Amino acid sequence: MTTSDNDDKGGIDPSVQAELDRLRGSIDNIDAAVVHMLAERFKCTQQVGVLKAVHHLPPADPARESRQITRLRQLAESARLDPAFAEKLLNFVIAEVIRHHETIADSSGREGTA
């Protein structure tokens, strides 16, 4: 194939473009699944936040968080995912969960005084 043949086809060989499209379609599906799984996770953690607020438990649970990080790092290693990346991701999610729990506790406290 000459350079002019490549230029006529947008610069990418059609078989390469087809493979890129196939792989990107898989990535798009995985991204959608990740978003849906995170949404389900946050539905559960919202319920935990309500329970904690009703029973006056602290929004954060450092012992649980530590166990979860250890567990996720092990899962990442077995899945051949960088454990440090998995830990950063979980820390980000945990911080958001705690923020939600604090918001729930704050609104629960206001409702209790109304």
N, C-alpha and C positions, 0 to 999 in steps of 0.2 A: 504494500500500500504506500502510495506517495503522499507527500505533504498536501498536495492539492486534493487528493481523495479525502483526507482527514478534514480539510477546510470545508469541503462540500457537505459534510455530515456534522457540521457544528464543532469540529475539532475532536470529537470523541468517537471512537469505534463503536458501532451499534451494539456489539456484544458486550463491550465494557459498560456502556450506558444501561443496557438491560440488567446487568449484574448489580450496578450501582442502585438502580431503581428497586430491584428485588431486596437488596440489603437495607436500603432506606425505608422500604415498606415494613420490613421486620422491626427496624428501630422505632418507627412510628407506632407500631402495635405495642411494643414493649413499653414505650413512654406512656401510652394510654393506660396500660395495665398498672404501671407504677403509680400514676395519678389516682386511679380508682382504688388501689390498695392503700395509698396514703389517706384518701378520703375515708375509707372504712376504718383505718387505724384511728383517725381523729374522731370519728363518731364514738368509738370505744373510750378514747381518752377523755372525751367530753363527759361521758357518763361517770368515769372515775373522778373527774373534777367536781361533779355535782355531789357524789358520795363524800368526797373529802370535805367539801364546803358544809354539807349538812351535819357531818360528824366532827367538824372543827379540826380536821387534820391538815397538816402543812401542805402547800401546793407541791413542794419538791420532796423527793424521797431518795436522798443520795445513795443509800445502800442498794436500793432497787436499780437505780441508774447505773451504778458500778457493775452490778451483776449483768445487766443488759448489755453494757459495753463489752464486757468479757465474752459473753455469749455471742454477740454479733461479730466480734473479731474472730472467734473460732469458726463461725459459719462462713465468714469471708475467706478465711484461709482455705477451708475445704472446698469453696466454690472458685478458688483461684482469683479472688478479688483482693486488691490491696487492703489489708486490715486497717491501715491508717486512714484510708479514704472512707471505709465503712464506719469507722469511729467518728470521723468528722461529720459524716452524714447523720449518724444517730445523735450526736451532740446538738446539731442544728435542729433536728426534730424534737429532741427533749426540751431544748430551750423554748421552742414554740408551744409545746404542751404545757410547760410550767407557766408561761405567759397566759395561756388560756385558763389554767387552773386559778391563777391569781385573779383574773377578771371575774371568773365565776364566784370565787370566794368574796371578792369585793361587792359584787352585785347581790350576793346572798346576804351579806352583812347589812347592806342598805335596806333590802326587803324586810329583814328581821326587825329593823328599827322603825319601819313605816307604820 
